[in-house]
Amino acid sequence: MKNDNRNFLIFVLVLLPLLVLYELFVVEPIQKKHQAEQAQAQVQAQAAAAIAKQAGVPLGANGQPVAVALPLARALAASPRVAIRTPSLTGSIGLRGAGLDDLFLCGTNPRPGDPTCYHQSVAAGSPPVDLLRPLGAADAYFAVLGWQGSNLTGLPDEDTLWTQASAGPLTPEHPLELTYASPAGLLFHRQIAVDKLDLFTVTDTVRNQGAAPVTIEPYGSVQRRGLPPDLGKVNIVHEGAIGVLGGTLREAKYAAWKKSAATKQGVADQYSSTGGWLGITDKYWMTTFIPPQNEPVQAQFRVTQPGGLVDDYETAYTGQPRLVAPGATVSEVTHVFAGAKVVATLNAYGQALHAPHFVKAVDWGILEVLTKPMFELLDFYARHLANFGLAILALTVTIRVLLFPIFNASYAMSTKMKKVQPQMKALQEKHKNDQQALQKETMALYQREKINPVTGCIPMLVPIPVFFSLYKVFTVTIEMRHAHFLWIKDLSAPDQTTIWNLFGLIPWDPFTNGVVEAAMHLPFVGGIVGLIMHLGAWPIIYGVTMWLTQLTGPPMTGVDPTQQKLLRLMPFIFMFLFTQYTVGIVIYWSFSSVFTMTQQYVLMRRFKVDNPIDAFFARFAHKASG
């Protein structure tokens, strides 16, 4: 024991200087380099803003020059508009361009708690999510479609002013009819229909009223000016270009998308495909074109800088060329999905439109073989139990039942190992100077008692893929977003409570305290302070359940006392680490720890092995009787 304490003291004395040296020669140089890069970028940005101001170029909300940065109302007023009114969407169609550029993910008459109305946060009065914004507004994001052809002028594009030929608003019962006549003698008719969810159907008809045949081809383009303001910080979530082209899922995150385009004259990637779909996705919503599935298309992921001021991220395609003889008519039917990536909705649209792998718009990850079934089971329970928290409990029971034989065999082996601990200690004392004899006697003991220590490791290995698949589900599926359970208002976010205001009972926000904010920005210790200050109820529950599970778990054989003490701290270390995790996964692990503890307790009683839970209640009963 004295040697153990001496070794631990030496370890601490060596570690502290190393931490100081690491801070001085690694952390501080990196921070200084980062600060220098930020200062240089700020100088460049200020210079660009000054030049733009002198030239009369407007600046965006971040102070940087943009092509146009108008208030949303003024940008919308730049074109005559027809309102969109559906149970799931509101917005408008601009007659200039006749594309989709003004869309909110909330219906006309939302009810309290309406699952089809998506708000920006869980705060009361939070505005609905605005998916699309018109060209001219800051953070413009829109979808346009039209026709193109060689040596033809006046073909409809995003600047074309269409004539409204039907009354508004656009509703699931009343499509919008538009017309446009080009100088080349082509008469265009566009019908825009919308269903009760998120799908627009655009039917374009072209009649050649000229004297010569023309060749034209349809195109569609989803464009985003600049990076999304709420671009996620979680690296496991795909946001950017997406599509299934040539039967293969194609993806490009914004940074890689721009980097690739910079080396290829603006075109990051291009694909040939028959049918398929493509667009731009966020974490929870997306805007995509679904062309006719029997039509050859040429698709591109591009990044350009219109006016040299702001990046234009674009996914675009062109369809098959059509020869339109004088007096002839051709048509093209295109579907546009613009809405939330609800799995059931994506499945339904994928089947109805024969869009390949449409549900892959949800970023299932490399463990899709586990992630998707996990979600489907969780969603099944949520629909029948009417609560995702109860669904997590039901999923935990299901997983534990399916894995019961594996865990039971493992825990039984661990219990046997705990039962032979007195014999093991006797052998260690008997052969403390003869490791070979100790190993031989230990193996003989294991053989007599039918113990295989490797079996006890299975519980540590099996939960790993389950954890990662569930973490993915809780992070990327919109069904978990803003889902309630007990005091939790959003199961897809970290626990919103904190121990420092008694889990919301005290009207005090510790993160508005200047001392706390300053401490969280300190190098090295700032992250630790952040973990401590975010300590909520569910991470504490998890820490307690993991600690109890550890008490009833297998013995720590071959581990010196100092290491045992460190291992005993692991539940509390994970308790703090889990403050930053999605609270849904913390709830799952808490439920799972209860099952583990119960299973181990039953086995210890069956094998007549002393356990700390019985000892605790025995001491409690003794004190009560005394």
SULLINWO-V460579 format. One record per residue. N is the residue number from 1. RES is the residue in three letters. PSI is psi in whole degrees, -180 to 180 (none if undefined). Layout:
n: <N N>
res: <RES RES>
psi: <PSI PSI>
This chain:
n: <1 2 3 4 5 6 7 8 9 10 11 12 13 14 15 16 17 18 19 20 21 22 23 24 25 26 27 28 29 30 31 32 33 34 35 36 37 38 39 40 41 42 43 44 45 46 47 48 49 50 51 52 53 54 55 56 57 58 59 60 61 62 63 64 65 66 67 68 69 70 71 72 73 74 75 76 77 78 79 80 81 82 83 84 85 86 87 88 89 90 91 92 93 94 95 96 97 98 99 100 101 102 103 104 105 106 107 108 109 110 111 112 113 114 115 116 117 118 119 120 121 122 123 124 125 126 127 128 129 130 131 132 133 134 135 136 137 138 139 140 141 142 143 144 145 146 147 148 149 150 151 152 153 154 155 156 157 158 159 160 161 162 163 164 165 166 167 168 169 170 171 172 173 174 175 176 177 178 179 180 181 182 183 184 185 186 187 188 189 190 191 192 193 194 195 196 197 198 199 200 201 202 203 204 205 206 207 208 209 210 211 212 213 214 215 216 217 218 219 220 221 222 223 224 225 226 227 228 229 230 231 232 233 234 235 236 237 238 239 240 241 242 243 244 245 246 247 248 249 250 251 252 253 254 255 256 257 258 259 260 261 262 263 264 265 266 267 268 269 270 271 272 273 274 275 276 277 278 279 280 281 282 283 284 285 286 287 288 289 290 291 292 293 294 295 296 297 298 299 300 301 302 303 304 305 306 307 308 309 310 311 312 313 314 315 316 317 318 319 320 321 322 323 324 325 326 327 328 329 330 331 332 333 334 335 336 337 338 339 340 341 342 343 344 345 346 347 348 349 350 351 352 353 354 355 356 357 358 359 360 361 362 363 364 365 366 367 368 369 370 371 372 373 374 375 376 377 378 379 380 381 382 383 384 385 386 387 388 389 390 391 392 393 394 395 396 397 398 399 400 401 402 403 404 405 406 407 408 409 410 411 412 413 414 415 416 417 418 419 420 421 422 423 424 425 426 427 428 429 430 431 432 433 434 435 436 437 438 439 440 441 442 443 444 445 446 447 448 449 450 451 452 453 454 455 456 457 458 459 460 461 462 463 464 465 466 467 468 469 470 471 472 473 474 475 476 477 478 479 480 481 482 483 484 485 486 487 488 489 490 491 492 493 494 495 496 497 498 499 500 501 502 503 504 505 506 507 508 509 510 511 512 513 514 515 516 517 518 519 520 521 522 523 524 525 526 527 528 529 530 531 532 533 534 535 536 537 538 539 540 541 542 543 544 545 546 547 548 549 550 551 552 553 554 555 556 557 558 559 560 561 562 563 564 565 566 567 568 569 570 571 572 573 574 575 576 577 578 579 580 581 582 583 584 585 586 587 588 589 590 591 592 593 594 595 596 597 598 599 600 601 602 603 604 605 606 607 608 609 610 611 612 613 614 615 616 617 618 619 620 621 622 623 624 625 626>
res: <MET LYS ASN ASP ASN ARG ASN PHE LEU ILE PHE VAL LEU VAL LEU LEU PRO LEU LEU VAL LEU TYR GLU LEU PHE VAL VAL GLU PRO ILE GLN LYS LYS HIS GLN ALA GLU GLN ALA GLN ALA GLN VAL GLN ALA GLN ALA ALA ALA ALA ILE ALA LYS GLN ALA GLY VAL PRO LEU GLY ALA ASN GLY GLN PRO VAL ALA VAL ALA LEU PRO LEU ALA ARG ALA LEU ALA ALA SER PRO ARG VAL ALA ILE ARG THR PRO SER LEU THR GLY SER ILE GLY LEU ARG GLY ALA GLY LEU ASP ASP LEU PHE LEU CYS GLY THR ASN PRO ARG PRO GLY ASP PRO THR CYS TYR HIS GLN SER VAL ALA ALA GLY SER PRO PRO VAL ASP LEU LEU ARG PRO LEU GLY ALA ALA ASP ALA TYR PHE ALA VAL LEU GLY TRP GLN GLY SER ASN LEU THR GLY LEU PRO ASP GLU ASP THR LEU TRP THR GLN ALA SER ALA GLY PRO LEU THR PRO GLU HIS PRO LEU GLU LEU THR TYR ALA SER PRO ALA GLY LEU LEU PHE HIS ARG GLN ILE ALA VAL ASP LYS LEU ASP LEU PHE THR VAL THR ASP THR VAL ARG ASN GLN GLY ALA ALA PRO VAL THR ILE GLU PRO TYR GLY SER VAL GLN ARG ARG GLY LEU PRO PRO ASP LEU GLY LYS VAL ASN ILE VAL HIS GLU GLY ALA ILE GLY VAL LEU GLY GLY THR LEU ARG GLU ALA LYS TYR ALA ALA TRP LYS LYS SER ALA ALA THR LYS GLN GLY VAL ALA ASP GLN TYR SER SER THR GLY GLY TRP LEU GLY ILE THR ASP LYS TYR TRP MET THR THR PHE ILE PRO PRO GLN ASN GLU PRO VAL GLN ALA GLN PHE ARG VAL THR GLN PRO GLY GLY LEU VAL ASP ASP TYR GLU THR ALA TYR THR GLY GLN PRO ARG LEU VAL ALA PRO GLY ALA THR VAL SER GLU VAL THR HIS VAL PHE ALA GLY ALA LYS VAL VAL ALA THR LEU ASN ALA TYR GLY GLN ALA LEU HIS ALA PRO HIS PHE VAL LYS ALA VAL ASP TRP GLY ILE LEU GLU VAL LEU THR LYS PRO MET PHE GLU LEU LEU ASP PHE TYR ALA ARG HIS LEU ALA ASN PHE GLY LEU ALA ILE LEU ALA LEU THR VAL THR ILE ARG VAL LEU LEU PHE PRO ILE PHE ASN ALA SER TYR ALA MET SER THR LYS MET LYS LYS VAL GLN PRO GLN MET LYS ALA LEU GLN GLU LYS HIS LYS ASN ASP GLN GLN ALA LEU GLN LYS GLU THR MET ALA LEU TYR GLN ARG GLU LYS ILE ASN PRO VAL THR GLY CYS ILE PRO MET LEU VAL PRO ILE PRO VAL PHE PHE SER LEU TYR LYS VAL PHE THR VAL THR ILE GLU MET ARG HIS ALA HIS PHE LEU TRP ILE LYS ASP LEU SER ALA PRO ASP GLN THR THR ILE TRP ASN LEU PHE GLY LEU ILE PRO TRP ASP PRO PHE THR ASN GLY VAL VAL GLU ALA ALA MET HIS LEU PRO PHE VAL GLY GLY ILE VAL GLY LEU ILE MET HIS LEU GLY ALA TRP PRO ILE ILE TYR GLY VAL THR MET TRP LEU THR GLN LEU THR GLY PRO PRO MET THR GLY VAL ASP PRO THR GLN GLN LYS LEU LEU ARG LEU MET PRO PHE ILE PHE MET PHE LEU PHE THR GLN TYR THR VAL GLY ILE VAL ILE TYR TRP SER PHE SER SER VAL PHE THR MET THR GLN GLN TYR VAL LEU MET ARG ARG PHE LYS VAL ASP ASN PRO ILE ASP ALA PHE PHE ALA ARG PHE ALA HIS LYS ALA SER GLY>
psi: <-41 -40 -39 -46 -39 -42 -40 -40 -42 -41 -46 -44 -31 -38 -42 -48 -36 -40 -41 -45 -40 -41 -42 -41 -9 -59 -50 -45 -38 -43 -42 -39 -43 -42 -39 -40 -41 -42 -42 -43 -37 -41 -45 -41 -41 -38 -43 -39 -39 -44 -43 -38 -42 -34 -3 16 129 158 149 -176 -26 8 3 150 138 163 -48 135 79 155 149 -42 -41 -38 -39 -34 -9 -11 143 146 153 128 150 128 107 169 -19 -17 150 159 -147 158 125 131 -22 107 -32 36 -163 117 11 100 129 140 60 137 -177 -35 68 140 156 128 13 119 -14 1 114 122 161 -26 178 -2 146 135 10 136 159 159 128 112 -48 145 144 157 131 -27 158 147 43 141 117 164 128 155 156 -153 149 155 153 139 29 133 152 15 147 131 -161 -11 -3 134 113 161 128 125 5 160 150 178 172 120 170 -25 -19 100 163 130 130 151 156 135 125 158 -20 5 19 132 120 137 129 126 125 118 155 143 -168 -3 -101 14 127 139 117 119 111 131 133 127 129 106 8 -173 -7 149 152 153 121 161 142 156 159 148 129 125 143 123 107 169 148 139 -25 33 127 152 -5 118 -18 -2 129 129 131 -146 144 153 163 110 131 26 5 139 126 129 151 115 158 -47 -48 -35 -49 -41 -43 -40 -33 -26 -1 38 38 -19 106 -46 150 145 148 137 155 111 -144 -161 159 158 -153 133 145 -172 -44 -15 165 165 120 149 139 94 171 134 -9 10 129 135 154 121 151 145 118 155 118 176 86 121 1 20 -36 143 135 104 126 134 127 158 155 141 -169 135 145 131 119 108 160 130 -6 166 139 157 157 129 119 140 141 119 125 99 -162 145 64 128 -45 -39 -44 -41 -44 -45 -39 -42 -43 -37 0 31 119 132 40 -31 -13 -3 -27 130 86 -20 -177 -17 37 -33 -25 -40 -48 -47 -36 -46 -46 -40 -44 -43 -37 -47 -39 -39 -32 -25 -8 23 131 -27 -46 -32 -37 -41 -45 -39 -40 -45 -43 -47 -43 -34 -44 -37 8 -47 -41 -49 -39 -44 -40 -46 -34 -42 -41 -38 -40 -40 -37 -34 -33 10 -41 -41 -38 -43 -37 -42 -40 -38 -38 -40 38 -18 9 88 -34 -44 -39 -43 -41 -44 -36 -46 -37 -41 -45 -38 -41 -40 2 55 132 101 -28 -33 -31 -14 -14 -43 -24 -22 -42 -42 -13 -55 -32 -44 -50 -38 -42 -39 -40 -45 -48 -22 -39 -17 131 -21 -27 -18 129 24 137 151 119 -119 -5 129 -14 104 -14 -3 165 160 122 -8 169 144 -23 -15 31 46 40 -5 -30 128 68 130 109 -21 -5 -2 129 -37 -43 -45 -42 -41 -36 -17 0 143 145 -53 -15 -41 -39 -43 -41 -41 -43 -43 -23 9 113 -176 -47 -40 -36 -44 -43 -45 -43 -46 -38 -37 -44 -38 -40 -37 -38 3 -174 157 153 78 145 15 129 162 -38 -44 -36 -41 -41 -41 -34 -21 -11 -41 -37 -31 -47 -31 -44 -39 -36 -4 -24 -2 156 129 -25 -41 -31 -40 -43 -48 -33 -48 -44 -37 -36 -42 -42 -47 -43 -44 -43 -39 -45 -43 -38 -37 -38 -39 6 48 133 140 153 -24 -46 -40 -39 -48 -31 -44 -39 -43 -37 -43 -39 -38 -29 none>
